[in-house]
Amino acid sequence: MEWQAIVLCVQILILAGSYFLFQAAKAELNARAAETPVLGEIKALQRSVKSLIAEIETASAEASDRVQERCAEARGLMTEMESRLNALRAAPPAAPQPVAADRPSAPPRGIRDRMPISTPERSVAVIQADRSPAAPAISRPPDDRRSRVYEMVDRGDSIAEIARRTGMSTGEVETLIGLRQRRR
């Protein structure tokens, strides 16, 4: 009878151990099953991030090429403008037109046409109508912005930082810096 009791106790212990091992294996399998979809999602996200990075690199390379082309065009235009300006500076000044002493001097014809007839609105309309589309106005940054850019360059600020603080494009900042270097 003692042997039977011992065998029964051993069988109960084996059964309890098997139950605990089964529960541990079940918990481990559940944890692995929960990790599998997460790993798949993470790998899918990694692939999409890599493709987005590739697209961004392509777009930035194209944008960089366009900027380089525009800079080259701007440099060409600047060179042409400087040569024209130098040609104008080298040309002899025009001789002044003699004014007849017996008649009062009248403003030149173009200015006389722009003089107000009766109201300021009329003069604005005449001036605007007289502008020719072939000669667009050249816009220059105000001197205070230019001097501010030069101060920031002297401090060692980057072109991007200067452009951000002044509200100018990086191309404008580069052009001003290039003009300053050519003058020196």
N, CA and C atoms as a LAMMPS dump frame, in Angstrom:
ITEM: TIMESTEP
0
ITEM: NUMBER OF ATOMS
552
ITEM: BOX BOUNDS ff ff ff
-5.0000000000000000e+02 5.0000000000000000e+02
-5.0000000000000000e+02 5.0000000000000000e+02
-5.0000000000000000e+02 5.0000000000000000e+02
ITEM: ATOMS id mol type element x y z
1 1 1 N 0.787 -1.159 0
2 1 2 C 0 0 0
3 1 3 C 0.856 1.26 0
4 2 1 N 1.968 1.154 0.609
5 2 2 C 2.845 2.297 0.617
6 2 3 C 3.348 2.613 -0.79
7 3 1 N 3.63 1.541 -1.54
8 3 2 C 4.114 1.777 -2.885
9 3 3 C 3.037 2.399 -3.76
10 4 1 N 1.881 2.05 -3.531
11 4 2 C 0.79 2.607 -4.32
12 4 3 C 0.606 4.096 -3.987
13 5 1 N 0.75 4.472 -2.745
14 5 2 C 0.625 5.871 -2.329
15 5 3 C 1.763 6.695 -2.921
16 6 1 N 2.959 6.093 -2.932
17 6 2 C 4.109 6.812 -3.478
18 6 3 C 3.922 6.985 -4.987
19 7 1 N 3.46 5.968 -5.678
20 7 2 C 3.242 6.041 -7.114
21 7 3 C 2.174 7.095 -7.399
22 8 1 N 1.119 7.102 -6.583
23 8 2 C 0.053 8.094 -6.776
24 8 3 C 0.589 9.509 -6.564
25 9 1 N 1.404 9.722 -5.573
26 9 2 C 1.984 11.065 -5.33
27 9 3 C 2.89 11.475 -6.48
28 10 1 N 3.679 10.523 -6.993
29 10 2 C 4.571 10.838 -8.107
30 10 3 C 3.75 11.182 -9.343
31 11 1 N 2.683 10.455 -9.58
32 11 2 C 1.832 10.746 -10.732
33 11 3 C 1.187 12.132 -10.591
34 12 1 N 0.765 12.487 -9.391
35 12 2 C 0.179 13.819 -9.157
36 12 3 C 1.235 14.899 -9.401
37 13 1 N 2.457 14.686 -8.932
38 13 2 C 3.533 15.663 -9.146
39 13 3 C 3.86 15.809 -10.637
40 14 1 N 3.906 14.701 -11.36
41 14 2 C 4.18 14.744 -12.802
42 14 3 C 3.06 15.491 -13.516
43 15 1 N 1.815 15.195 -13.113
44 15 2 C 0.68 15.873 -13.727
45 15 3 C 0.722 17.377 -13.444
46 16 1 N 1.032 17.799 -12.226
47 16 2 C 1.119 19.227 -11.873
48 16 3 C 2.257 19.901 -12.634
49 17 1 N 3.414 19.213 -12.724
50 17 2 C 4.543 19.785 -13.474
51 17 3 C 4.209 19.956 -14.947
52 18 1 N 3.532 18.962 -15.505
53 18 2 C 3.133 19.051 -16.909
54 18 3 C 2.176 20.21 -17.139
55 19 1 N 1.252 20.412 -16.206
56 19 2 C 0.295 21.52 -16.328
57 19 3 C 1.03 22.861 -16.314
58 20 1 N 1.968 23.029 -15.391
59 20 2 C 2.72 24.289 -15.313
60 20 3 C 3.586 24.504 -16.558
61 21 1 N 4.212 23.441 -17.063
62 21 2 C 5.001 23.554 -18.296
63 21 3 C 4.104 23.916 -19.488
64 22 1 N 2.904 23.31 -19.532
65 22 2 C 1.956 23.628 -20.595
66 22 3 C 1.554 25.106 -20.538
67 23 1 N 1.267 25.621 -19.342
68 23 2 C 0.882 27.033 -19.191
69 23 3 C 2.029 27.967 -19.597
70 24 1 N 3.265 27.621 -19.246
71 24 2 C 4.427 28.448 -19.621
72 24 3 C 4.609 28.46 -21.14
73 25 1 N 4.48 27.287 -21.774
74 25 2 C 4.623 27.216 -23.228
75 25 3 C 3.511 28.008 -23.913
76 26 1 N 2.307 27.908 -23.372
77 26 2 C 1.167 28.653 -23.943
78 26 3 C 1.405 30.167 -23.851
79 27 1 N 1.895 30.644 -22.72
80 27 2 C 2.183 32.08 -22.551
81 27 3 C 3.269 32.536 -23.525
82 28 1 N 4.295 31.703 -23.718
83 28 2 C 5.371 32.059 -24.646
84 28 3 C 4.868 32.111 -26.086
85 29 1 N 4.035 31.157 -26.455
86 29 2 C 3.473 31.174 -27.808
87 29 3 C 2.579 32.388 -28.028
88 30 1 N 1.795 32.774 -27.026
89 30 2 C 0.957 33.978 -27.142
90 30 3 C 1.816 35.231 -27.303
91 31 1 N 2.917 35.311 -26.577
92 31 2 C 3.815 36.469 -26.689
93 31 3 C 4.441 36.532 -28.087
94 32 1 N 4.856 35.392 -28.613
95 32 2 C 5.436 35.363 -29.954
96 32 3 C 4.396 35.727 -31.01
97 33 1 N 3.183 35.249 -30.829
98 33 2 C 2.123 35.567 -31.785
99 33 3 C 1.806 37.059 -31.756
100 34 1 N 1.871 37.683 -30.574
101 34 2 C 1.612 39.116 -30.475
102 34 3 C 2.741 39.925 -31.112
103 35 1 N 3.973 39.428 -31.032
104 35 2 C 5.114 40.142 -31.596
105 35 3 C 5.159 40.046 -33.114
106 36 1 N 4.705 39.005 -33.7
107 36 2 C 4.819 38.771 -35.13
108 36 3 C 4.142 39.868 -35.955
109 37 1 N 2.873 40.268 -35.692
110 37 2 C 2.292 41.352 -36.485
111 37 3 C 3.01 42.681 -36.271
112 38 1 N 3.467 42.928 -35.057
113 38 2 C 4.17 44.176 -34.776
114 38 3 C 5.471 44.231 -35.57
115 39 1 N 6.199 43.123 -35.612
116 39 2 C 7.44 43.086 -36.384
117 39 3 C 7.171 43.289 -37.867
118 40 1 N 6.086 42.687 -38.353
119 40 2 C 5.726 42.878 -39.757
120 40 3 C 5.393 44.321 -40.061
121 41 1 N 4.666 44.975 -39.153
122 41 2 C 4.33 46.387 -39.341
123 41 3 C 5.572 47.254 -39.297
124 42 1 N 6.473 46.934 -38.389
125 42 2 C 7.708 47.712 -38.277
126 42 3 C 8.529 47.574 -39.562
127 43 1 N 8.621 46.369 -40.084
128 43 2 C 9.381 46.175 -41.324
129 43 3 C 8.72 46.905 -42.489
130 44 1 N 7.385 46.908 -42.533
131 44 2 C 6.682 47.635 -43.593
132 44 3 C 6.932 49.126 -43.461
133 45 1 N 6.93 49.629 -42.222
134 45 2 C 7.222 51.047 -42.002
135 45 3 C 8.653 51.383 -42.417
136 46 1 N 9.58 50.517 -42.126
137 46 2 C 10.963 50.753 -42.525
138 46 3 C 11.085 50.835 -44.044
139 47 1 N 10.395 49.935 -44.74
140 47 2 C 10.435 49.975 -46.211
141 47 3 C 9.839 51.273 -46.737
142 48 1 N 8.704 51.718 -46.152
143 48 2 C 8.073 52.948 -46.638
144 48 3 C 8.937 54.162 -46.326
145 49 1 N 9.602 54.162 -45.165
146 49 2 C 10.487 55.274 -44.824
147 49 3 C 11.669 55.32 -45.794
148 50 1 N 12.213 54.158 -46.13
149 50 2 C 13.324 54.12 -47.086
150 50 3 C 12.893 54.64 -48.453
151 51 1 N 11.68 54.279 -48.88
152 51 2 C 11.222 54.773 -50.18
153 51 3 C 10.971 56.277 -50.127
154 52 1 N 10.454 56.776 -49.009
155 52 2 C 10.25 58.226 -48.88
156 52 3 C 11.583 58.968 -48.88
157 53 1 N 12.57 58.416 -48.225
158 53 2 C 13.898 59.045 -48.216
159 53 3 C 14.468 59.086 -49.629
160 54 1 N 14.28 58.024 -50.379
161 54 2 C 14.764 57.998 -51.761
162 54 3 C 14.048 59.061 -52.599
163 55 1 N 12.732 59.205 -52.414
164 55 2 C 11.98 60.228 -53.149
165 55 3 C 12.454 61.628 -52.769
166 56 1 N 12.695 61.848 -51.486
167 56 2 C 13.161 63.161 -51.025
168 56 3 C 14.537 63.466 -51.604
169 57 1 N 15.414 62.476 -51.631
170 57 2 C 16.745 62.691 -52.21
171 57 3 C 16.648 63.04 -53.692
172 58 1 N 15.759 62.364 -54.399
173 58 2 C 15.576 62.649 -55.825
174 58 3 C 15.042 64.066 -56.019
175 59 1 N 14.021 64.41 -55.236
176 59 2 C 13.433 65.75 -55.361
177 59 3 C 14.445 66.826 -54.992
178 60 1 N 15.239 66.591 -53.954
179 60 2 C 16.225 67.599 -53.565
180 60 3 C 17.312 67.736 -54.62
181 61 1 N 17.686 66.64 -55.258
182 61 2 C 18.69 66.718 -56.321
183 61 3 C 18.152 67.519 -57.502
184 62 1 N 16.879 67.28 -57.856
185 62 2 C 16.272 68.051 -58.949
186 62 3 C 16.181 69.526 -58.59
187 63 1 N 15.758 69.819 -57.36
188 63 2 C 15.655 71.216 -56.929
189 63 3 C 17.026 71.871 -56.912
190 64 1 N 18.024 71.136 -56.478
191 64 2 C 19.382 71.671 -56.455
192 64 3 C 19.865 71.981 -57.871
193 65 1 N 19.555 71.104 -58.818
194 65 2 C 19.933 71.354 -60.216
195 65 3 C 19.253 72.604 -60.744
196 66 1 N 17.95 72.758 -60.43
197 66 2 C 17.23 73.956 -60.889
198 66 3 C 17.825 75.217 -60.271
199 67 1 N 18.17 75.146 -58.992
200 67 2 C 18.769 76.313 -58.331
201 67 3 C 20.112 76.636 -58.966
202 68 1 N 20.908 75.614 -59.263
203 68 2 C 22.2 75.847 -59.893
204 68 3 C 22.043 76.499 -61.266
205 69 1 N 21.025 76.045 -62.03
206 69 2 C 20.765 76.642 -63.338
207 69 3 C 20.386 78.103 -63.182
208 70 1 N 19.506 78.382 -62.23
209 70 2 C 19.076 79.765 -62.001
210 70 3 C 20.238 80.639 -61.557
211 71 1 N 21.091 80.093 -60.701
212 71 2 C 22.264 80.858 -60.26
213 71 3 C 23.186 81.156 -61.433
214 72 1 N 23.356 80.18 -62.306
215 72 2 C 24.205 80.4 -63.484
216 72 3 C 23.593 81.477 -64.378
217 73 1 N 22.262 81.434 -64.555
218 73 2 C 21.596 82.475 -65.337
219 73 3 C 21.776 83.836 -64.687
220 74 1 N 21.623 83.871 -63.37
221 74 2 C 21.768 85.141 -62.651
222 74 3 C 23.191 85.673 -62.775
223 75 1 N 24.167 84.778 -62.68
224 75 2 C 25.557 85.231 -62.831
225 75 3 C 25.789 85.796 -64.231
226 76 1 N 25.226 85.12 -65.241
227 76 2 C 25.358 85.618 -66.603
228 76 3 C 24.719 86.989 -66.766
229 77 1 N 23.52 87.143 -66.197
230 77 2 C 22.855 88.441 -66.263
231 77 3 C 23.64 89.509 -65.516
232 78 1 N 24.197 89.144 -64.363
233 78 2 C 24.991 90.108 -63.601
234 78 3 C 26.222 90.53 -64.395
235 79 1 N 26.865 89.574 -65.045
236 79 2 C 28.039 89.892 -65.86
237 79 3 C 27.652 90.823 -67.002
238 80 1 N 26.535 90.52 -67.646
239 80 2 C 26.067 91.367 -68.739
240 80 3 C 25.729 92.77 -68.235
241 81 1 N 25.062 92.835 -67.095
242 81 2 C 24.713 94.155 -66.535
243 81 3 C 25.964 94.938 -66.181
244 82 1 N 26.957 94.273 -65.6
245 82 2 C 28.191 94.967 -65.249
246 82 3 C 28.911 95.472 -66.494
247 83 1 N 28.915 94.672 -67.563
248 83 2 C 29.594 95.126 -68.781
249 83 3 C 28.853 96.315 -69.387
250 84 1 N 27.524 96.27 -69.358
251 84 2 C 26.763 97.419 -69.866
252 84 3 C 27.006 98.662 -69.012
253 85 1 N 27.046 98.46 -67.689
254 85 2 C 27.285 99.585 -66.794
255 85 3 C 28.672 100.167 -67.028
256 86 1 N 29.654 99.301 -67.197
257 86 2 C 31.012 99.788 -67.477
258 86 3 C 31.067 100.521 -68.81
259 87 1 N 30.307 100.026 -69.802
260 87 2 C 30.269 100.699 -71.099
261 87 3 C 29.629 102.076 -70.962
262 88 1 N 28.579 102.164 -70.163
263 88 2 C 27.942 103.464 -69.938
264 88 3 C 28.863 104.413 -69.187
265 89 1 N 29.608 103.89 -68.249
266 89 2 C 30.54 104.738 -67.495
267 89 3 C 31.675 105.222 -68.396
268 90 1 N 32.09 104.374 -69.327
269 90 2 C 33.201 104.739 -70.209
270 90 3 C 32.764 105.681 -71.328
271 91 1 N 31.477 105.719 -71.635
272 91 2 C 30.991 106.587 -72.713
273 91 3 C 31.113 108.04 -72.28
274 92 1 N 31.442 108.934 -73.223
275 92 2 C 31.552 110.35 -72.864
276 92 3 C 30.163 110.891 -72.517
277 93 1 N 30.113 111.827 -71.577
278 93 2 C 28.81 112.385 -71.204
279 93 3 C 28.214 113.184 -72.367
280 94 1 N 26.902 113.177 -72.436
281 94 2 C 26.21 113.903 -73.502
282 94 3 C 26.351 115.405 -73.262
283 95 1 N 26.529 116.141 -74.362
284 95 2 C 26.668 117.599 -74.256
285 95 3 C 25.326 118.201 -73.865
286 96 1 N 25.338 119.194 -72.976
287 96 2 C 24.072 119.822 -72.573
288 96 3 C 23.474 120.596 -73.744
289 97 1 N 22.167 120.59 -73.833
290 97 2 C 21.458 121.317 -74.888
291 97 3 C 21.417 122.797 -74.533
292 98 1 N 21.754 123.666 -75.492
293 98 2 C 21.695 125.112 -75.191
294 98 3 C 20.236 125.548 -75.051
295 99 1 N 20.019 126.475 -74.131
296 99 2 C 18.683 126.996 -73.87
297 99 3 C 18.636 128.422 -74.41
298 100 1 N 17.606 128.683 -75.157
299 100 2 C 17.459 130.042 -75.707
300 100 3 C 17.193 131.005 -74.563
301 101 1 N 17.882 132.116 -74.554
302 101 2 C 17.767 133.077 -73.469
303 101 3 C 16.46 133.86 -73.553
304 102 1 N 15.859 133.997 -74.74
305 102 2 C 14.667 134.838 -74.86
306 102 3 C 13.389 134.086 -74.507
307 103 1 N 13.41 132.752 -74.391
308 103 2 C 12.173 132.079 -74.029
309 103 3 C 12.342 131.42 -72.661
310 104 1 N 11.269 131.353 -71.896
311 104 2 C 11.368 130.721 -70.577
312 104 3 C 11.562 129.214 -70.758
313 105 1 N 12.31 128.629 -69.829
314 105 2 C 12.569 127.201 -69.95
315 105 3 C 11.32 126.429 -69.531
316 106 1 N 10.943 125.506 -70.352
317 106 2 C 9.776 124.669 -70.073
318 106 3 C 10.282 123.262 -69.771
319 107 1 N 9.53 122.548 -68.989
320 107 2 C 9.97 121.179 -68.71
321 107 3 C 9.958 120.364 -69.996
322 108 1 N 10.798 119.358 -70.074
323 108 2 C 10.807 118.527 -71.277
324 108 3 C 9.428 117.918 -71.537
325 109 1 N 9.217 117.515 -72.759
326 109 2 C 7.896 117.062 -73.191
327 109 3 C 7.382 115.9 -72.342
328 110 1 N 8.197 114.925 -72.068
329 110 2 C 7.742 113.778 -71.288
330 110 3 C 7.294 114.175 -69.894
331 111 1 N 8.021 115.105 -69.274
332 111 2 C 7.659 115.541 -67.926
333 111 3 C 6.406 116.413 -67.971
334 112 1 N 6.298 117.266 -68.976
335 112 2 C 5.134 118.133 -69.089
336 112 3 C 3.855 117.313 -69.234
337 113 1 N 3.944 116.187 -69.967
338 113 2 C 2.756 115.343 -70.136
339 113 3 C 2.34 114.697 -68.83
340 114 1 N 3.277 114.507 -67.937
341 114 2 C 2.956 113.852 -66.674
342 114 3 C 2.543 114.838 -65.59
343 115 1 N 2.645 116.108 -65.847
344 115 2 C 2.288 117.09 -64.822
345 115 3 C 0.785 117.044 -64.579
346 116 1 N 0.364 117.191 -63.323
347 116 2 C -1.063 117.118 -63.028
348 116 3 C -1.823 118.262 -63.679
349 117 1 N -2.954 117.898 -64.231
350 117 2 C -3.791 118.904 -64.853
351 117 3 C -4.683 119.536 -63.81
352 118 1 N -5.416 118.697 -63.076
353 118 2 C -6.29 119.285 -62.07
354 118 3 C -6.293 118.508 -60.768
355 119 1 N -6.077 117.216 -60.828
356 119 2 C -6.173 116.42 -59.606
357 119 3 C -4.998 115.457 -59.508
358 120 1 N -4.667 115.046 -58.299
359 120 2 C -3.589 114.066 -58.146
360 120 3 C -3.928 112.742 -58.815
361 121 1 N -5.202 112.339 -58.827
362 121 2 C -5.583 111.087 -59.456
363 121 3 C -5.262 111.118 -60.951
364 122 1 N -5.476 112.255 -61.569
365 122 2 C -5.189 112.412 -62.994
366 122 3 C -3.695 112.235 -63.265
367 123 1 N -2.852 112.8 -62.404
368 123 2 C -1.412 112.686 -62.63
369 123 3 C -0.952 111.242 -62.463
370 124 1 N -1.517 110.527 -61.5
371 124 2 C -1.149 109.133 -61.318
372 124 3 C -1.558 108.329 -62.549
373 125 1 N -2.754 108.596 -63.074
374 125 2 C -3.232 107.878 -64.248
375 125 3 C -2.338 108.164 -65.45
376 126 1 N -1.896 109.403 -65.621
377 126 2 C -1.047 109.748 -66.751
378 126 3 C 0.31 109.064 -66.621
379 127 1 N 0.867 109.055 -65.418
380 127 2 C 2.172 108.418 -65.216
381 127 3 C 2.064 106.925 -65.476
382 128 1 N 1.008 106.298 -64.97
383 128 2 C 0.863 104.862 -65.166
384 128 3 C 0.63 104.529 -66.631
385 129 1 N -0.1 105.362 -67.337
386 129 2 C -0.354 105.106 -68.747
387 129 3 C 0.912 105.289 -69.572
388 130 1 N 1.844 106.143 -69.105
389 130 2 C 3.049 106.444 -69.864
390 130 3 C 4.129 105.373 -69.709
391 131 1 N 3.994 104.502 -68.729
392 131 2 C 5.021 103.478 -68.52
393 131 3 C 4.993 102.482 -69.672
394 132 1 N 6.165 102.14 -70.12
395 132 2 C 6.234 101.167 -71.211
396 132 3 C 6.537 99.778 -70.64
397 133 1 N 5.9 98.735 -71.15
398 133 2 C 6.153 97.397 -70.627
399 133 3 C 7.526 96.856 -70.998
400 134 1 N 8.191 97.477 -71.96
401 134 2 C 9.496 96.988 -72.389
402 134 3 C 10.578 97.287 -71.36
403 135 1 N 10.351 98.245 -70.485
404 135 2 C 11.36 98.616 -69.503
405 135 3 C 10.808 98.386 -68.102
406 136 1 N 10.884 97.157 -67.584
407 136 2 C 10.366 96.903 -66.244
408 136 3 C 11.24 97.568 -65.19
409 137 1 N 10.628 97.909 -64.093
410 137 2 C 11.359 98.542 -63.007
411 137 3 C 12.269 97.512 -62.352
412 138 1 N 13.484 97.923 -62.023
413 138 2 C 14.428 97.044 -61.349
414 138 3 C 14.257 97.255 -59.861
415 139 1 N 13.958 96.18 -59.161
416 139 2 C 13.767 96.314 -57.726
417 139 3 C 15.072 96.008 -57.021
418 140 1 N 15.445 96.863 -56.123
419 140 2 C 16.637 96.672 -55.319
420 140 3 C 16.206 96.572 -53.867
421 141 1 N 16.871 95.748 -53.087
422 141 2 C 16.512 95.713 -51.683
423 141 3 C 16.883 97.036 -51.029
424 142 1 N 16.117 97.462 -50.071
425 142 2 C 16.463 98.713 -49.399
426 142 3 C 17.858 98.627 -48.797
427 143 1 N 18.503 99.798 -48.683
428 143 2 C 19.868 99.832 -48.183
429 143 3 C 19.98 99.259 -46.782
430 144 1 N 18.937 99.414 -45.96
431 144 2 C 19.025 98.891 -44.608
432 144 3 C 19.049 97.365 -44.626
433 145 1 N 18.322 96.725 -45.549
434 145 2 C 18.368 95.262 -45.65
435 145 3 C 19.734 94.824 -46.152
436 146 1 N 20.281 95.556 -47.106
437 146 2 C 21.59 95.211 -47.651
438 146 3 C 22.657 95.323 -46.564
439 147 1 N 22.634 96.421 -45.818
440 147 2 C 23.633 96.577 -44.762
441 147 3 C 23.434 95.543 -43.665
442 148 1 N 22.188 95.168 -43.416
443 148 2 C 21.912 94.126 -42.413
444 148 3 C 22.489 92.788 -42.881
445 149 1 N 22.344 92.497 -44.175
446 149 2 C 22.922 91.263 -44.719
447 149 3 C 24.44 91.293 -44.565
448 150 1 N 25.064 92.42 -44.889
449 150 2 C 26.513 92.512 -44.783
450 150 3 C 26.974 92.346 -43.331
451 151 1 N 26.235 92.929 -42.384
452 151 2 C 26.598 92.77 -40.98
453 151 3 C 26.517 91.304 -40.56
454 152 1 N 25.462 90.623 -41.005
455 152 2 C 25.289 89.227 -40.628
456 152 3 C 26.375 88.348 -41.265
457 153 1 N 26.792 88.687 -42.492
458 153 2 C 27.872 87.948 -43.139
459 153 3 C 29.162 88.156 -42.359
460 154 1 N 29.42 89.394 -41.932
461 154 2 C 30.628 89.683 -41.162
462 154 3 C 30.643 88.947 -39.827
463 155 1 N 29.453 88.719 -39.26
464 155 2 C 29.357 87.974 -38.003
465 155 3 C 29.591 86.485 -38.223
466 156 1 N 29.453 86.031 -39.468
467 156 2 C 29.669 84.623 -39.765
468 156 3 C 28.391 83.815 -39.84
469 157 1 N 27.228 84.47 -39.945
470 157 2 C 25.962 83.748 -40.061
471 157 3 C 25.889 83.046 -41.409
472 158 1 N 25.172 81.935 -41.45
473 158 2 C 25.024 81.19 -42.697
474 158 3 C 24.049 81.913 -43.626
475 159 1 N 24.119 81.566 -44.904
476 159 2 C 23.245 82.184 -45.897
477 159 3 C 21.787 81.871 -45.591
478 160 1 N 21.52 80.634 -45.185
479 160 2 C 20.14 80.246 -44.862
480 160 3 C 19.615 81.049 -43.672
481 161 1 N 20.454 81.242 -42.668
482 161 2 C 20.039 82.006 -41.488
483 161 3 C 19.797 83.474 -41.856
484 162 1 N 20.662 84.026 -42.683
485 162 2 C 20.503 85.417 -43.115
486 162 3 C 19.208 85.574 -43.895
487 163 1 N 18.947 84.627 -44.801
488 163 2 C 17.723 84.688 -45.608
489 163 3 C 16.493 84.594 -44.713
490 164 1 N 16.546 83.727 -43.715
491 164 2 C 15.386 83.555 -42.83
492 164 3 C 15.138 84.826 -42.016
493 165 1 N 16.21 85.427 -41.508
494 165 2 C 16.035 86.618 -40.654
495 165 3 C 15.637 87.866 -41.435
496 166 1 N 16.104 87.972 -42.684
497 166 2 C 15.804 89.172 -43.464
498 166 3 C 14.556 89.035 -44.316
499 167 1 N 14.059 87.802 -44.474
500 167 2 C 12.883 87.599 -45.311
501 167 3 C 13.221 87.584 -46.799
502 168 1 N 14.494 87.446 -47.11
503 168 2 C 14.929 87.397 -48.505
504 168 3 C 15.138 85.943 -48.89
505 169 1 N 15.219 85.672 -50.18
506 169 2 C 15.535 84.322 -50.619
507 169 3 C 17.045 84.125 -50.516
508 170 1 N 17.448 82.856 -50.499
509 170 2 C 18.879 82.583 -50.415
510 170 3 C 19.601 83.082 -51.661
511 171 1 N 18.917 83.055 -52.797
512 171 2 C 19.511 83.575 -54.028
513 171 3 C 19.803 85.063 -53.938
514 172 1 N 18.857 85.824 -53.33
515 172 2 C 19.083 87.263 -53.155
516 172 3 C 20.276 87.515 -52.246
517 173 1 N 20.355 86.741 -51.163
518 173 2 C 21.464 86.912 -50.221
519 173 3 C 22.777 86.579 -50.911
520 174 1 N 22.811 85.489 -51.682
521 174 2 C 24.032 85.118 -52.393
522 174 3 C 24.422 86.189 -53.406
523 175 1 N 23.428 86.758 -54.076
524 175 2 C 23.714 87.813 -55.049
525 175 3 C 24.324 89.029 -54.368
526 176 1 N 23.747 89.443 -53.234
527 176 2 C 24.294 90.601 -52.513
528 176 3 C 25.722 90.328 -52.042
529 177 1 N 25.956 89.121 -51.559
530 177 2 C 27.304 88.783 -51.101
531 177 3 C 28.266 88.778 -52.281
532 178 1 N 27.826 88.245 -53.428
533 178 2 C 28.674 88.241 -54.618
534 178 3 C 28.992 89.651 -55.102
535 179 1 N 27.987 90.539 -55.08
536 179 2 C 28.222 91.928 -55.475
537 179 3 C 29.208 92.596 -54.547
538 180 1 N 29.084 92.319 -53.275
539 180 2 C 29.979 92.937 -52.304
540 180 3 C 31.418 92.461 -52.541
541 181 1 N 31.581 91.177 -52.837
542 181 2 C 32.921 90.644 -53.064
543 181 3 C 33.523 91.202 -54.341
544 182 1 N 32.699 91.451 -55.35
545 182 2 C 33.226 92.009 -56.608
546 182 3 C 33.649 93.461 -56.439
547 183 1 N 32.982 94.178 -55.555
548 183 2 C 33.321 95.592 -55.328
549 183 3 C 34.63 95.748 -54.595
550 184 1 N 35.004 94.75 -53.824
551 184 2 C 36.219 94.85 -53.005
552 184 3 C 37.463 94.688 -53.816
